[in-house]
């Protein structure tokens, strides 16, 4: 059974049913009629049934209906009973002779059907006394009528004998069997999960984009799942197909075309038009043709009409491909022209149909497609825009226009997702068509993106793009789309490279734009390169962008505004729109924008204390980079994962990720990775109490007393530096950094930085006014928005108050810090906070009173955790997400007054100890 499960993905239920059926055959006899669409796996289940029957000690007799034998009487019964020929002599002559004649084993007069049926049943019953028998008949739609009569006769009488009969037929086909009242089984398509496992096992190297398309088109049909990948991989043009009509392999075409060939010509013509129309719009189709022509296709279960929404729906996506494959070239061309006329008001769809009906160059149609590409791109569908541009290039009347469109398609491919979109091939074709085309800004931008994904050096890429911008024929017009895009990518390269010289080049080029850079580029050029010194004047413009940004804005604009918000702590205002980008990518959209949004959500989750969600999103982002051909962007998620690991005390993991970040970035010239890798290292060191190491790592980002120029993350580690300096006796350095923060007026940049400023001011001085300002800031509910900083400041301030012997005030802050760290799962900080609380004389309430407040689910989770199960194991046992388990445990720690799961067992056992008065009160 285990071997069968390995081969038959997603058929566990069916195999279990087969096992129960075979048990029934052995005891009382049983029958099944199996129905299913072509290719759904009936034959595989038949073979599995045979294997299981043989293993169970049954004798299997098989037969298969054949179309060319449908007029030969008893041809299937002959196949079925041929292995029993030597046992015919055991029958009485009155039964043996009619059956011998019917099966063609001997001469004689044509026998009566009832005699043949009785003889066949008697022969089977006699043989079954020696060993239970299973009869298997496939493709019963092609069984001859006399054999069908005999099988129907046997089916109604097997209950008296250890005989099983299984027959299979395709859905929506007729046959001669009389099966009313007997058991029928429908073989369903595979589930999405089983389909994914099958494709992954058979085609492990299939690109993710093609894998999703295979899964969508196959709709759970196993034969389609194993045939389509080869079809896609053999046809490069499929990368740019704008619709879901794909060429079929010979086997698939035979399966799906069989139900089309017998339809009337008018029906096939209308099906072809409906296929190309793509939306199933009944009103549009009714305006083109008489819909009564659809009736034969409905009866053949090729399609159905949904009256509620006025849509025509094909029962299987690949039926469309079969319809197209069965049509002639001229029939397809005329169908497209009919639709182009009917869609005169929809210029985009009209352009596609005209293009499909055009064989040679046609600049008018190419121009229509070019315009359509821009509209498609504005909808957030770069792949559709690429398809339109490539087809427009094919139809271009001049080599210059052809090359221009290919370059633009290459750039969109690079933007959409990287090397998997054929960027190199498009650029090569453009260069061969017109050598001058590769000197354009779109070509340079596409080449740079391709270089990065091929592990090219960032310095080289930056020089290439900056040079193309310097020498480009654009007159520095800010409204030039190619120049605007090139400047955004140059900004990214400068961020990756991370040197003041490169930022100076970028800012110099921005200043040359006439009359001024676009609103988003203007804000990004102030909030990203050197936010401490230049962001403040740009904040009103950024806040205006955030206030006016809507779902209607294009995805690129949304993602770029999010990038402008990173170093000034405005990502919280972007969450809903960032999730929109994530959903767009999860639903099959181009991944680059999704990855940017995932990074923004991870960073916001870190500072807001949503660490469970942040870790999941960071892992999703890293997996996406690997599977979608965007490995260059992986460093973003290594950084986030390292932060979460360090914060939760997984020091080894944090350091390993930070090292991976550095080792990956150094040979590629990605300077930002070497800088930010010190952040999780510093956090991990502080978590271990190694403040000397923490101080060294933070100073590698930004030295004490200086907020390093052109180092955005310097604002992330301001508190870390001051705390580490104080804990290592570097009071002067701590005060110098606090002074530098005030001099830069970081408080004006964001509420988080204002909170940090008040925190470091209170730590470095004994000024009661500074303490009061911090108390005021922490009392504001808005402080909880920055749970990481608020909790760490409360802990450090509580420690300071405890050293002053101000125990009641210290306990207030330490209790709040404990709550925050428990909510985040920040184990080392939680332990440190609990130790500090004990030092203030705080004693948690008796465990039995706090534990009594646990909910039933919290108690169950607590007991499982105390027993040594991990969050993941608990989640699997209770059918919860591991994130939910983590949240319950943190609340439980808080209620029990413990720092980690290490104290669970004692706390729970104390709870079970009854009070001395025995009342339970």
C-alpha positions in Angstrom: 0.0 0.0 0.0 2.8 2.4 0.8 4.4 1.9 -2.7 1.0 2.7 -4.2 0.6 5.8 -2.2 4.0 7.0 -3.4 2.9 6.6 -7.0 -0.7 7.7 -6.8 -0.6 11.2 -5.4 -3.7 12.3 -3.6 -5.6 9.0 -4.0 -5.5 7.9 -0.4 -9.2 7.9 -0.1 -9.7 6.0 -3.3 -7.2 3.3 -2.3 -8.8 2.9 1.1 -12.2 2.4 -0.7 -10.6 -0.2 -3.0 -9.3 -2.1 0.0 -12.8 -2.2 1.6 -14.3 -3.2 -1.8 -11.9 -6.2 -2.1 -12.8 -7.3 1.4 -16.5 -7.2 0.3 -15.7 -9.2 -2.8 -14.1 -12.0 -0.8 -17.0 -12.3 1.6 -20.2 -11.5 -0.3 -19.3 -10.3 -3.8 -19.6 -6.7 -5.0 -19.7 -4.4 -8.0 -18.6 -0.9 -9.0 -19.1 1.3 -12.0 -16.3 3.9 -12.1 -16.8 7.1 -14.0 -14.2 9.9 -14.7 -13.0 12.5 -17.2 -10.4 11.4 -19.7 -6.9 11.4 -18.1 -8.3 11.7 -14.6 -6.5 8.5 -13.5 -9.1 5.7 -13.9 -6.4 3.4 -15.5 -4.0 4.1 -12.7 -6.6 3.2 -10.1 -7.5 0.1 -12.1 -3.9 -1.0 -12.0 -3.7 -0.3 -8.3 -6.9 -2.4 -7.8 -5.2 -5.3 -9.7 -2.1 -5.0 -7.6 -4.1 -5.0 -4.4 -6.3 -7.8 -5.5 -3.3 -10.0 -6.4 -1.8 -9.2 -3.0 -5.1 -10.2 -1.4 -5.1 -13.5 -3.1 -7.8 -12.8 -5.7 -7.7 -14.0 -9.3 -8.0 -11.1 -11.7 -9.6 -11.3 -15.1 -9.3 -8.2 -17.3 -10.8 -6.9 -20.5 -10.9 -3.5 -22.3 -13.5 -2.2 -24.7 -12.2 -1.2 -28.1 -14.0 1.0 -30.5 -13.2 -1.1 -33.6 -14.6 -4.2 -31.8 -17.8 -2.6 -30.7 -19.8 -4.5 -33.4 -18.3 -7.9 -32.7 -20.6 -9.9 -30.5 -19.2 -11.1 -27.2 -15.7 -9.7 -28.0 -15.3 -8.3 -24.5 -16.7 -11.4 -22.8 -14.2 -13.4 -24.9 -11.3 -11.3 -23.5 -12.6 -11.7 -20.0 -13.2 -15.5 -19.9 -10.4 -16.6 -22.2 -8.2 -17.5 -19.1 -11.0 -19.9 -18.0 -11.3 -21.7 -21.3 -9.7 -24.9 -19.9 -12.4 -24.9 -17.2 -15.3 -24.9 -19.6 -15.5 -28.7 -19.6 -16.6 -28.6 -16.0 -19.9 -27.0 -17.0 -23.0 -29.1 -18.0 -23.3 -29.5 -21.8 -26.5 -27.3 -21.8 -24.4 -24.4 -20.5 -21.0 -25.3 -22.0 -22.1 -25.5 -25.6 -23.9 -22.1 -25.8 -21.0 -20.4 -24.1 -18.4 -22.1 -26.3 -20.3 -20.9 -29.4 -20.8 -17.4 -28.1 -17.1 -17.0 -27.2 -16.1 -18.4 -30.6 -14.4 -21.4 -29.2 -16.4 -23.8 -31.3 -19.1 -24.1 -34.0 -22.8 -24.3 -33.4 -26.2 -22.4 -33.7 -26.4 -18.9 -32.3 -27.3 -19.4 -28.7 -29.9 -17.5 -26.7 -28.6 -14.6 -24.7 -30.0 -15.9 -21.4 -28.2 -19.2 -21.9 -24.9 -17.4 -22.5 -25.4 -15.2 -19.4 -26.2 -18.2 -17.2 -23.3 -20.1 -18.5 -20.8 -17.3 -18.0 -22.1 -16.8 -14.4 -21.8 -20.6 -13.7 -18.3 -20.7 -15.1 -17.2 -17.8 -12.9 -19.0 -19.2 -9.8 -17.3 -22.5 -10.2 -13.9 -20.9 -10.6 -14.5 -18.6 -7.6 -14.9 -21.6 -5.4 -11.2 -22.2 -5.8 -10.2 -18.6 -5.5 -12.2 -15.3 -5.3 -12.4 -13.6 -8.7 -12.2 -10.0 -9.7 -13.5 -9.0 -13.1 -12.0 -5.7 -14.5 -13.5 -4.1 -17.6 -12.1 -0.8 -18.8 -13.6 1.6 -21.4 -17.0 0.1 -21.1 -18.4 2.7 -23.5 -16.9 0.6 -26.2 -18.2 -2.8 -25.0 -20.3 -4.6 -27.5 -24.0 -5.0 -26.7 -24.1 -8.8 -26.1 -21.1 -8.5 -23.7 -22.8 -5.6 -22.0 -25.9 -7.7 -21.5 -23.9 -10.5 -20.0 -22.0 -8.1 -17.7 -25.2 -6.5 -16.5 -26.6 -10.0 -15.8 -23.5 -11.0 -13.8 -23.4 -7.7 -11.9 -26.9 -8.3 -10.4 -26.0 -11.9 -9.2 -22.4 -11.6 -7.8 -23.7 -11.1 -4.3 -24.1 -14.9 -4.0 -20.5 -15.6 -4.9 -17.0 -14.3 -4.1 -17.0 -12.4 -7.4 -16.2 -8.8 -7.9 -17.0 -6.8 -11.0 -15.5 -3.3 -11.7 -16.2 -1.5 -15.0 -15.1 2.0 -16.0 -16.3 4.6 -18.4 -15.7 8.1 -19.4 -18.0 10.8 -18.1 -20.7 11.9 -20.5 -20.5 8.8 -22.7 -23.2 6.2 -23.5 -22.8 2.5 -23.1 -25.0 -0.7 -23.3 -24.7 -1.6 -19.6 -27.9 -1.7 -17.5 -26.5 -0.5 -14.2 -29.5 1.1 -12.5 -29.5 0.4 -8.8 -25.9 -0.7 -8.7 -23.0 1.2 -7.0 -21.3 4.0 -9.0 -18.1 5.9 -8.2 -16.9 9.2 -9.7 -13.1 9.6 -9.8 -12.5 13.3 -8.9 -9.6 15.4 -10.1 -6.6 15.6 -7.9 -6.6 18.2 -5.2 -4.3 21.2 -5.6 -1.9 19.9 -3.0 -1.7 16.5 -4.6 -1.2 18.1 -8.0 1.7 20.2 -6.7 3.3 17.1 -5.2 3.0 15.2 -8.5 4.4 18.0 -10.6 7.2 18.6 -8.1 8.2 14.9 -8.2 8.1 14.5 -11.9 9.5 17.9 -12.9 11.6 19.3 -10.0 13.3 21.9 -12.3 10.1 23.3 -13.7 10.2 27.1 -13.1 7.6 28.3 -10.6 5.8 30.5 -13.1 5.3 27.5 -15.5 4.4 25.2 -12.6 1.6 27.5 -11.5 0.3 27.6 -15.1 0.4 23.9 -15.4 -1.5 23.5 -12.2 -4.2 26.0 -13.3 -4.7 24.5 -16.7 -4.6 20.8 -15.7 -7.3 21.4 -13.0 -6.3 18.2 -11.2 -6.1 16.0 -14.3 -3.1 13.7 -13.8 -2.4 13.1 -17.4 -2.4 16.8 -18.1 -0.1 17.4 -15.1 2.5 15.0 -16.6 2.1 16.0 -20.2 1.8 19.8 -20.0 5.3 20.6 -18.6 7.1 19.1 -21.5 4.8 21.0 -23.9 5.7 24.3 -22.1 9.4 23.6 -21.9 9.6 22.7 -25.6 7.8 25.9 -26.7 9.6 29.2 -25.8 6.7 31.2 -27.2 4.6 30.0 -24.3 6.4 32.5 -22.1 4.5 35.3 -23.9 1.1 33.7 -24.5 -1.6 36.2 -23.4 -4.3 33.6 -22.8 -4.7 30.1 -21.5 -5.0 28.3 -24.9 -1.9 26.1 -25.1 -0.7 23.5 -27.5 -1.5 20.0 -26.4 0.6 16.9 -26.6 -0.7 14.1 -28.9 -2.1 12.1 -26.0 -3.9 15.1 -24.5 -5.2 16.1 -27.9 -6.6 12.6 -28.5 -8.4 12.7 -25.1 -10.0 16.1 -25.3 -10.6 16.2 -29.1 -12.6 13.0 -29.1 -15.7 14.8 -27.8 -15.5 17.6 -30.3 -15.1 15.7 -33.6 -18.7 14.5 -33.6 -20.3 17.9 -33.0 -22.1 19.8 -35.8 -20.0 22.3 -37.7 -21.9 25.3 -36.4 -21.4 24.2 -32.8 -17.6 23.8 -33.4 -17.5 27.2 -34.9 -19.3 28.8 -32.0 -17.1 26.9 -29.5 -14.0 28.3 -31.2 -15.3 31.9 -31.0 -16.2 31.3 -27.3 -12.7 30.0 -26.6 -11.0 33.0 -28.2 -13.5 35.4 -26.4 -12.1 34.0 -23.1 -14.7 35.5 -20.7 -17.7 33.4 -21.5 -19.8 36.5 -22.0 -23.2 35.2 -23.1 -24.5 38.6 -24.2 -21.5 39.1 -26.5 -21.7 35.6 -27.9 -25.5 36.1 -28.5 -24.7 39.1 -30.5 -22.4 37.1 -32.7 -24.3 33.9 -33.3 -27.4 31.8 -32.5 -26.7 30.2 -29.1 -29.0 27.2 -29.9 -25.9 25.9 -31.7 -24.4 25.3 -28.2 -26.9 22.6 -27.3 -24.9 19.7 -28.6 -21.9 20.8 -26.7 -23.9 21.1 -23.5 -25.3 17.6 -23.9 -21.8 16.3 -24.4 -20.9 18.0 -21.1 -18.2 20.1 -22.8 -19.5 23.3 -21.2 -22.3 24.7 -19.1 -24.2 28.0 -19.1 -24.5 29.7 -15.8 -27.7 31.7 -16.0 -27.1 33.6 -12.8 -24.1 35.5 -14.1 -24.6 35.1 -17.8 -21.4 33.1 -18.3 -20.4 30.2 -20.5 -18.0 27.9 -18.6 -15.9 25.1 -20.1 -15.9 22.1 -17.8 -12.1 21.7 -18.2 -9.6 24.4 -19.1 -7.8 22.2 -21.6 -11.0 21.7 -23.6 -10.3 25.2 -25.1 -6.9 24.0 -26.3 -8.5 20.9 -27.9 -11.1 23.1 -29.7 -8.3 25.3 -31.1 -6.2 22.3 -32.1 -9.1 20.8 -34.0 -9.7 24.0 -36.0 -8.0 25.0 -39.3 -5.8 28.1 -39.6 -8.5 29.9 -41.6 -11.2 29.0 -39.1 -9.1 30.5 -36.3 -8.4 33.6 -38.3 -12.0 34.3 -39.1 -13.0 33.7 -35.5 -10.6 36.3 -34.3 -11.8 38.8 -36.9 -15.4 38.2 -35.8 -14.4 39.0 -32.2 -12.4 42.1 -33.2 -15.6 43.5 -34.9 -17.7 42.6 -31.9 -15.2 44.3 -29.5 -14.8 47.6 -31.3 -15.4 49.5 -28.0 -12.6 47.5 -26.1 -9.4 48.6 -27.8 -7.1 46.3 -25.8 -9.0 43.1 -26.6 -9.6 44.2 -30.1 -5.9 44.7 -30.6 -5.2 41.1 -29.5 -7.7 39.6 -31.8 -6.5 41.7 -34.8 -2.9 40.6 -34.0 -4.0 36.9 -33.9 -5.6 37.3 -37.3 -2.6 39.1 -38.8 0.1 37.0 -40.5 2.7 39.6 -41.5 4.0 43.1 -40.4 1.2 45.5 -39.7 2.2 48.7 -38.0 -1.3 49.8 -37.3 -2.0 46.6 -35.3 1.5 46.8 -33.7 0.7 50.3 -32.5 -2.6 49.2 -31.0 -0.8 46.4 -29.1 1.9 48.9 -28.0 -0.8 51.1 -26.5 -2.5 48.2 -24.9 0.8 47.2 -23.2 0.9 50.5 -21.3 -2.7 50.0 -20.1 -1.9 46.4 -19.1 1.1 47.6 -17.2 -0.9 50.2 -15.3 -3.2 47.4 -14.1 -0.2 45.7 -12.4 0.2 43.0 -15.0 3.8 43.3 -16.4 3.7 39.8 -17.9 0.6 40.7 -20.0 2.4 43.9 -21.0 5.5 41.8 -22.1 3.3 39.6 -24.2 1.7 42.6 -25.9 5.1 44.2 -26.6 6.7 41.0 -28.0 3.7 40.4 -30.3 3.9 44.1 -31.3 7.5 43.6 -32.1 6.7 40.7 -34.4 4.2 42.9 -36.3 6.4 46.0 -36.5 7.0 47.5 -39.9 10.5 48.8 -39.2 13.6 47.3 -37.5 13.9 50.3 -35.3 10.3 49.9 -33.9 10.8 46.1 -33.5 14.0 46.6 -31.5 12.5 49.3 -29.4 9.6 47.1 -28.4 11.8 44.1 -27.7 14.0 46.3 -25.4 10.9 47.6 -23.6 9.7 44.0 -23.1 13.1 43.0 -21.8 13.0 45.8 -19.3 9.6 44.8 -18.1 10.7 41.3 -17.8 13.6 42.3 -15.6 11.3 44.4 -13.5 8.7 41.6 -13.3 11.0 38.9 -12.0 14.4 38.5 -13.3 16.2 35.9 -15.4 13.3 33.6 -15.7 11.5 36.0 -18.1 13.9 35.7 -21.1 15.6 39.1 -20.7 18.8 38.0 -22.2 17.2 36.5 -25.3 15.1 39.6 -25.8 18.1 41.9 -25.6 20.1 39.7 -27.9 17.2 39.7 -30.5 17.0 43.5 -30.2 20.7 43.9 -30.7 20.6 41.6 -33.8 17.7 43.6 -35.1 19.2 47.1 -34.5 22.6 47.3 -32.8 21.9 50.9 -31.6 18.9 49.7 -29.5 21.0 48.4 -26.7 22.4 51.8 -26.0 18.9 53.0 -24.8 18.1 53.6 -21.1 15.5 50.7 -21.0 18.2 48.4 -22.5 20.8 49.5 -20.0 18.4 49.1 -17.1 17.4 45.6 -18.2 21.0 44.7 -18.6 21.9 45.9 -15.1 19.0 43.9 -13.6 20.1 40.8 -15.5 23.7 41.4 -14.4 22.6 41.5 -10.7 20.7 38.2 -11.0 23.7 36.6 -12.6 25.9 37.5 -9.6 27.4 40.5 -11.3 29.3 43.1 -9.4 27.2 46.0 -8.2 30.0 48.5 -8.9 30.1 47.5 -12.5 26.3 47.7 -12.8 26.2 51.1 -11.2 28.8 52.5 -13.5 27.0 51.1 -16.6 23.7 52.6 -15.6 25.1 56.0 -14.5 27.0 56.2 -17.8 23.9 55.4 -19.8 22.0 58.2 -17.9 24.8 60.7 -18.4 25.0 60.1 -22.2 21.3 59.4 -22.9 19.4 61.4 -25.4 16.7 62.5 -23.0 17.5 66.2 -22.4 17.1 65.5 -18.7 13.3 65.8 -18.9 11.8 64.5 -15.7 8.7 63.4 -17.5 10.7 60.9 -19.7 9.5 57.5 -18.4 12.8 55.7 -19.4 14.8 58.3 -17.5 12.5 58.2 -14.5 12.9 54.4 -14.3 16.6 54.5 -14.8 17.0 57.0 -11.9 14.9 54.7 -9.6 17.2 51.8 -10.4 20.3 53.9 -9.9 19.0 54.8 -6.5 18.7 51.1 -5.7 22.2 50.4 -6.9 23.6 53.3 -4.8 21.8 51.8 -1.8 23.3 48.4 -2.5 26.8 49.8 -3.0 26.5 52.1 0.1 29.3 54.6 -0.5 29.1 58.4 -0.2 30.7 58.8 -3.6 28.0 56.8 -5.3 25.3 58.7 -3.5 26.9 62.0 -4.6 26.7 60.8 -8.2 23.0 60.0 -7.8 22.1 63.3 -6.1 24.0 65.2 -8.8 22.0 63.5 -11.5 18.8 64.0 -9.7 19.5 67.7 -9.5 19.8 67.8 -13.3 16.2 66.7 -13.9 14.0 69.4 -15.5 11.9 71.0 -14.2 12.1 68.8 -11.1 12.1 65.1 -10.2 8.8 63.4 -9.8 7.1 63.6 -6.4 8.1 60.0 -5.4 11.7 60.3 -6.7 12.1 63.7 -5.0 11.0 62.2 -1.6 13.1 59.0 -2.0 16.2 61.1 -2.8 15.8 62.8 0.6 14.6 60.0 2.9 16.9 57.1 1.7 20.5 58.3 1.1 21.1 60.3 4.3 17.8 60.5 6.2 19.3 62.0 9.4 20.4 65.1 7.5 18.0 65.4 4.6 14.7 63.7 5.5 13.1 66.2 7.7 12.2 68.8 5.0 10.8 66.0 2.8 8.5 64.6 5.5 5.4 66.8 4.6 5.7 65.6 1.0 6.0 62.0 2.2 3.1 62.3 4.5 1.0 63.8 1.7 2.0 60.8 -0.5 1.0 58.4 2.2 -2.3 60.2 2.8 -3.3 60.2 -0.9 -2.0 56.7 -1.9 -4.9 54.4 -2.7 -5.6 50.9 -4.0 -6.1 52.6 -7.4 -2.4 53.6 -7.7 -0.1 51.4 -9.7 1.9 48.8 -7.8 5.2 50.3 -8.6 4.3 53.6 -7.1 3.0 51.9 -3.9 6.1 49.9 -3.4 8.4 52.9 -4.0 6.5 55.1 -1.5 7.0 52.3 0.9 10.7 52.4 0.3 10.7 56.1 1.0 9.1 55.4 4.3 11.6 52.9 5.6 14.1 55.0 7.5 11.6 57.5 8.8 9.4 54.9 10.4 6.3 55.4 8.3 5.8 51.7 7.2 2.9 51.3 9.5 0.9 53.7 7.4 1.6 51.4 4.4 0.5 48.1 5.8 -2.8 47.7 4.0 -1.2 48.6 0.6 1.8 46.4 1.3 -0.5 43.5 1.9 -2.2 44.3 -1.4 1.2 43.8 -3.1 1.7 40.5 -1.2 -1.7 39.2 -2.2 -1.0 40.2 -5.8 2.2 38.2 -5.8 0.6 35.2 -4.1 -2.1 35.1 -6.7 0.5 34.7 -9.5 1.6 38.3 -10.1 5.2 39.3 -10.9 7.2 38.8 -7.7 9.5 41.9 -7.5 6.8 44.2 -5.9 5.7 41.4 -3.6 9.2 41.0 -2.3 9.5 44.7 -1.6 6.2 44.7 0.3 7.3 41.6 2.3 10.5 43.4 3.3 8.5 46.4 4.4 6.1 44.3 6.4 9.0 42.4 8.0 10.7 45.6 9.2 7.4 47.0 10.5 6.7 43.7 12.3 10.1 43.8 13.9 9.7 47.3 15.5 6.0 46.7 16.3 6.8 43.4 18.1 4.8 41.2 15.7 7.7 38.7 15.6 5.7 35.6 14.7 4.2 37.2 11.6 7.6 38.8 10.7 9.5 35.5 10.9 6.9 33.8 8.6 7.0 36.6 6.1 10.8 36.6 6.1 10.9 32.9 5.3 8.3 33.4 2.6 10.4 36.2 1.1 13.5 34.1 1.1 11.8 31.1 -0.5 10.2 33.4 -3.1 13.7 34.8 -4.0 14.9 31.3 -4.6 12.0 29.9 -6.5 11.3 33.0 -8.7 14.7 33.8 -10.0 15.4 36.8 -7.8 18.2 35.5 -5.6 19.9 38.9 -5.5 17.2 40.2 -3.1 17.6 37.4 -0.7 19.9 39.5 1.6 16.9 41.5 2.7 15.3 38.5 4.3 18.5 37.1 5.7 18.8 40.4 7.6 15.2 40.2 8.9 15.5 36.5 9.9 18.7 37.3 11.8 17.0 40.1 13.7 14.1 37.9 14.8 16.5 35.1 15.8 18.7 37.4 17.8 15.7 39.0 19.5 14.5 35.6 20.6 17.8 34.4 21.9 18.7 32.0 19.0 22.1 33.5 19.0 23.8 30.8 16.9 21.2 31.1 14.2 21.4 34.9 14.2 25.2 35.0 13.9 25.1 32.3 11.2 22.6 34.4 9.2 24.6 37.6 9.7 27.7 35.8 8.5 25.9 34.5 5.4 24.7 38.0 4.7 28.3 39.4 4.8 29.9 36.5 2.9 27.2 36.8 0.1 27.4 40.6 -0.2 31.2 41.2 -0.1 32.2 39.6 -3.5 29.3 41.2 -5.2 30.0 44.7 -3.9 26.8 44.9 -1.9 28.2 47.1 0.8 24.9 47.5 2.6 25.0 43.9 3.7 28.3 44.3 5.6 26.9 47.2 7.5 23.5 45.9 8.4 24.9 42.5 9.4 26.3 44.2 12.5 22.7 44.9 13.7 21.7 41.3 14.5 25.2 40.6 15.8 24.9 43.5 18.2 21.4 42.4 19.3 22.5 38.8 19.8 25.5 39.9 21.9 23.3 42.1 24.1 20.9 39.2 24.5 23.8 37.2 25.9 24.9 40.1 28.1 28.0 40.6 26.1 27.8 44.4 25.9 31.4 44.8 24.9 30.8 42.9 21.7 27.5 44.7 21.2 29.2 48.0 21.5 31.8 47.0 18.8 29.2 45.9 16.4 27.0 49.0 16.8 30.0 51.3 16.4 30.7 49.4 13.1 27.4 50.8 11.9 27.7 54.3 13.3 30.5 55.4 15.7 29.7 56.9 19.1 28.9 60.6 18.9 28.2 60.5 15.2 25.1 59.5 13.2 27.1 58.2 10.2 26.4 60.0 6.9 24.6 58.0 4.3 23.9 55.1 6.7 20.2 54.8 7.2 20.3 52.0 9.7 22.2 54.3 12.1 18.8 55.3 13.3 17.9 51.7 14.1 20.8 51.2 16.6 20.9 54.5 18.5 19.5 53.0 21.7 21.7 49.9 21.3 24.8 52.1 21.2 23.9 54.2 24.3 22.9 51.1 26.3 26.0 49.1 25.4 28.2 52.2 26.1 26.7 52.6 29.6 27.0 48.9 30.4 30.7 48.9 29.5 31.6 52.1 31.4 31.8 54.4 28.4 29.6 57.1 29.9 31.3 59.9 27.8 30.6 58.0 24.5 27.0 57.4 25.6 26.4 61.1 26.3 28.2 62.1 23.1 25.8 59.9 21.1 22.8 61.4 22.9 24.1 64.9 22.1 24.5 63.9 18.4 21.0 62.7 18.3 19.7 65.9 19.7 21.9 68.0 17.4 20.5 66.0 14.4 16.9 66.5 15.8 16.1 62.9 15.2 12.9 63.4 17.3 11.5 65.3 14.4 11.9 62.4 12.0 9.4 59.9 13.6 7.6 59.1 16.9 9.8 56.1 17.4 12.9 58.2 17.2 11.4 60.7 19.6 10.8 57.9 22.1 14.3 56.7 21.7 15.7 60.2 22.1 13.8 60.6 25.4 15.0 57.1 26.5 18.7 57.8 25.9 18.4 61.3 27.5 17.0 59.7 30.7 19.7 57.0 30.8 22.7 59.3 30.3 21.7 61.9 32.8 20.3 62.2 36.3 18.0 65.0 35.3 14.6 64.6 36.7 13.2 66.6 33.8 14.6 64.0 31.4 13.0 61.3 33.5 9.7 63.1 33.4 9.8 63.5 29.7 10.4 59.8 29.3 7.7 58.9 31.7 5.3 61.1 29.7 6.4 59.4 26.4 6.0 55.9 27.8 2.6 56.7 29.3 1.3 57.7 25.8 -0.5 54.7 24.2 1.3 55.5 21.0 4.5 54.2 22.6 3.2 50.6 22.4 3.2 51.0 18.6 7.0 50.6 18.9 6.9 47.6 21.2 10.6 46.6 20.8 12.0 50.1 21.7 9.4 50.8 24.4 10.1 47.5 26.1 13.9 47.8 26.0 13.7 51.4 27.2 11.4 50.4 30.0 13.8 47.6 31.0 16.9 49.8 31.0 15.1 52.7 32.8 13.7 50.2 35.3 17.2 48.9 36.0 18.4 52.5 36.5 15.5 53.2 38.9 16.2 50.0 40.8 19.8 51.0 41.3 18.5 54.3 42.7 16.4 52.2 45.1 13.2 53.6 43.6 11.7 50.1 43.7 7.9 50.9 43.2 8.6 53.1 40.1 11.1 50.5 38.8 8.5 47.7 39.1 6.0 49.6 37.1 8.3 49.8 34.1 9.7 46.4 34.5 6.2 44.8 34.6 5.3 46.6 31.4 8.6 45.5 29.8 7.9 41.9 30.9 4.5 42.1 29.2 6.0 43.4 26.0 8.8 40.9 25.8 6.4 38.0 26.6 4.2 39.1 23.8 7.1 39.1 21.3 8.6 35.9 22.6 11.9 37.8 23.3 13.1 35.1 25.7 16.5 36.6 26.8 15.1 40.0 27.4 12.1 38.4 29.3 14.5 36.5 31.5 16.6 39.6 32.3 13.4 41.6 33.1 12.1 38.9 35.5 15.5 38.9 37.2 15.4 42.7 37.6 11.8 42.4 39.0 13.1 40.0 41.7 15.8 42.4 42.5 13.2 45.1 43.3 11.5 42.7 45.7 8.7 41.8 43.4 7.1 38.5 44.1 4.6 37.1 41.6 1.2 36.1 42.9 0.8 32.4 43.9 0.9 30.2 40.9 -2.5 28.7 41.6 -4.3 32.0 41.6 -2.7 33.2 38.3 -2.9 29.8 36.7 -6.6 29.7 37.6 -7.1 32.5 35.0 -5.8 30.3 32.2 -8.3 29.4 29.5 -8.9 25.8 28.7 -6.8 26.1 25.5 -4.0 27.9 27.3 -3.9 25.1 29.9 -3.8 22.4 27.3 -1.0 24.2 25.4 0.9 24.8 28.6 0.8 21.1 29.6 2.0 20.0 26.2 4.8 22.6 26.2 5.8 21.5 29.7 6.0 17.9 28.4 8.7 19.0 25.9 6.7 19.5 22.7 7.8 22.3 20.4 5.4 25.0 19.2 5.2 23.3 15.8 4.4 19.9 17.3 1.7 21.4 19.6 0.2 23.2 16.6 0.0 20.0 14.6 -1.6 18.1 17.5 -4.2 20.9 18.2 -4.8 21.9 14.5 -3.6 25.4 15.2 -0.9 27.6 13.6 2.4 27.7 15.4 2.0 31.4 15.6 -1.2 31.0 17.6 0.5 28.5 19.9 3.3 31.0 20.5 0.8 33.8 21.4 -1.0 31.5 23.8 2.3 30.5 25.5 3.4 34.1 25.9 0.1 35.0 27.6 0.5 32.0 29.8 4.0 33.0 30.9 2.6 36.4 31.9 -0.3 34.9 33.9 2.0 32.4 35.6 4.7 34.9 36.4 7.4 33.0 34.6 10.0 34.0 32.0 10.0 30.9 29.7 8.7 27.4 29.2 11.5 26.1 31.5 9.3 27.2 34.4 6.1 25.8 33.1 6.2 22.4 34.8 6.8 23.8 38.3 4.2 26.5 37.9 1.6 24.0 36.7 2.4 21.5 39.4 2.0 24.3 42.1 -1.3 25.1 40.6 -2.5 21.6 41.1 -1.6 21.7 44.8 -4.7 22.5 46.8 -4.7 25.2 49.4 -4.1 24.1 52.9 -7.7 24.7 54.0 -8.8 22.2 51.4 -11.6 24.4 50.2 -10.1 25.0 46.8 -10.4 28.8 47.4 
